Each structure stands twice: as C-alpha cells, then as structure tokens.
Amino acid sequence: SEAGALFHHARTVCRRAERWVVALSEHEQVNEHVLVYLNRLSDYLFLAARIANKQAGVREQEWSGKAQ
C-alpha cells in the first residue's frame, strides 16, 4: 500500500540516521538514549507499515530466516 511504502521509506531514513549517529559516536560523545530512541522509532515504523498494509488488504511475504 502507499501508506505502507511511506512508513518503510521513513524507516530506512531512520536506520540511516542511526548509522550516522553510531559513526559520530566513534569521534564524539553521544547520549545513548539517542540510539535507543532511533532504534525504537525504526521498530515502530516497521510495525506501522505492517499494520497499514494489513488494513489495505496487502499480503506481505513472511520472513523465514532462511536464505532462499
């Protein structure tokens, strides 16, 4: 769904920000709560995408944990 795609896009931006903060933390002191927040926000955005897709009737491929 369009909403699901937007949530997934926002999640990728959030994950990118998390990686940038990790890289920054190698040179500067970073409040650990920033990383926790970004990680939880990423989780939330993933769930929001799943919910949006379910409400739109879009079936998602389930992750099996095995390489296909």
VOBA-1610 file (N, C-alpha, C; in pm, whole numbers, padded with zeros to 5 digits, always signed):
BEGIN
Ser+00084-00118+00000Ser+00000+00000+00000Ser+00088+00125+00000Glu+00030+00235-00040Glu+00107+00359-00042Glu+00151+00397+00099Ala+00060+00384+00196Ala+00095+00419+00334Ala+00206+00327+00385Gly+00195+00198+00356Gly+00299+00104+00398Gly+00434+00138+00338Ala+00433+00176+00210Ala+00559+00213+00144Ala+00619+00337+00207Leu+00534+00433+00242Leu+00585+00555+00306Leu+00643+00526+00444Phe+00578+00439+00520Phe+00633+00401+00650Phe+00766+00328+00634His+00775+00239+00536His+00901+00168+00513His+01011+00266+00469His+00976+00363+00388His+01075+00464+00347His+01123+00543+00469Ala+01029+00584+00553Ala+01067+00657+00675Ala+01157+00571+00763Arg+01131+00442+00766Arg+01214+00351+00846Arg+01357+00345+00791Thr+01372+00345+00660Thr+01508+00341+00604Thr+01583+00470+00635Val+01512+00583+00634Val+01575+00710+00670Val+01617+00707+00817Cys+01531+00652+00901Cys+01561+00641+01044Cys+01683+00551+01067Arg+01689+00439+00997Arg+01804+00348+01012Arg+01933+00416+00965Arg+01924+00495+00858Arg+02040+00568+00810Arg+02088+00667+00916Ala+01993+00736+00978Ala+02028+00830+01085Ala+02095+00756+01201Glu+02045+00637+01232Glu+02105+00557+01339Glu+02250+00522+01305Arg+02275+00484+01181Arg+02413+00452+01141Arg+02503+00574+01149Trp+02449+00691+01111Trp+02527+00815+01120Trp+02562+00847+01265Val+02466+00826+01356Val+02491+00854+01498Val+02596+00757+01552Val+02590+00632+01510Val+02692+00535+01552Val+02829+00580+01503Ala+02838+00623+01378Ala+02966+00671+01325Ala+03013+00795+01401Leu+02921+00884+01431Leu+02955+01004+01507Leu+03006+00968+01646Ser+02947+00865+01705Ser+02985+00826+01841Ser+03128+00774+01850Glu+03188+00742+01736Glu+03328+00700+01735Glu+03422+00819+01753His+03369+00940+01732His+03451+01062+01741His+03403+01159+01848Glu+03276+01153+01880Glu+03215+01245+01976Glu+03134+01165+02077Gln+03114+01225+02192Gln+03028+01161+02292Gln+02883+01182+02250Val+02808+01073+02247Val+02668+01078+02206Val+02583+01019+02318Asn+02476+01087+02350Asn+02383+01037+02451Asn+02328+00902+02404Glu+02342+00800+02486Glu+02298+00665+02447Glu+02149+00659+02421His+02073+00749+02480His+01928+00748+02460His+01891+00784+02316Val+01979+00855+02248Val+01953+00888+02107Val+01949+00761+02024Leu+02045+00672+02046Leu+02047+00546+01971Leu+01928+00457+02008Val+01895+00453+02135Val+01779+00374+02179Val+01653+00428+02112Tyr+01638+00561+02112Tyr+01521+00623+02051Tyr+01512+00591+01902Leu+01621+00607+01830Leu+01619+00581+01686Leu+01587+00434+01658Asn+01640+00345+01740Asn+01613+00203+01721Asn+01466+00171+01745Arg+01409+00227+01851Arg+01266+00204+01881Arg+01178+00269+01776Leu+01218+00386+01726Leu+01142+00452+01621Leu+01140+00366+01495Ser+01253+00306+01463Ser+01260+00217+01348Ser+01165+00098+01366Asp+01163+00041+01486Asp+01071-00069+01515Asp+00926-00025+01496Tyr+00894+00093+01549Tyr+00758+00145+01538Tyr+00719+00163+01391Leu+00808+00220+01312Leu+00778+00245+01171Leu+00758+00114+01095Phe+00834+00010+01132Phe+00816-00121+01070Phe+00676-00174+01101Leu+00637-00166+01228Leu+00504-00215+01266Leu+00394-00132+01201Ala+00414-00001+01194Ala+00314+00085+01131Ala+00296+00047+00984Ala+00405+00014+00917Ala+00396-00029+00777Ala+00319-00160+00765Arg+00348-00252+00855Arg+00277-00381+00851Arg+00127-00361+00875Ile+00094-00277+00972Ile-00047-00251+01002Ile-00116-00181+00884Ala-00050-00082+00826Ala-00107-00011+00712Ala-00133-00107+00596Asn-00039-00196+00570Asn-00056-00292+00462Asn-00169-00389+00492Lys-00178-00434+00617Lys-00285-00527+00654Lys-00421-00461+00638Gln-00432-00336+00682Gln-00559-00264+00670Gln-00596-00241+00524Ala-00497-00232+00437Ala-00522-00212+00294Ala-00542-00344+00221Gly-00532-00455+00293Gly-00551-00586+00232Gly-00431-00637+00155Val-00314-00581+00183Val-00191-00622+00115Val-00124-00733+00194Arg-00101-00846+00128Arg-00029-00955+00194Arg+00119-00931+00181Glu+00190-00953+00291Glu+00335-00937+00289Glu+00401-01074+00297Gln+00518-01082+00238Gln+00595-01205+00245Gln+00651-01219+00386Glu+00627-01334+00448Glu+00679-01357+00582Glu+00824-01398+00575Trp+00902-01347+00668Trp+01044-01378+00675Trp+01060-01514+00742Ser+01134-01605+00678Ser+01153-01739+00733Ser+01286-01753+00804Gly+01377-01659+00782Gly+01508-01667+00846Gly+01607-01752+00768Lys+01562-01813+00660Lys+01649-01897+00578Lys+01671-01830+00444Ala+01792-01843+00393Ala+01822-01788+00260Ala+01742-01865+00156Gln+01689-01794+00060Gln+01607-01860-00042Gln+01681-01874-00171
//
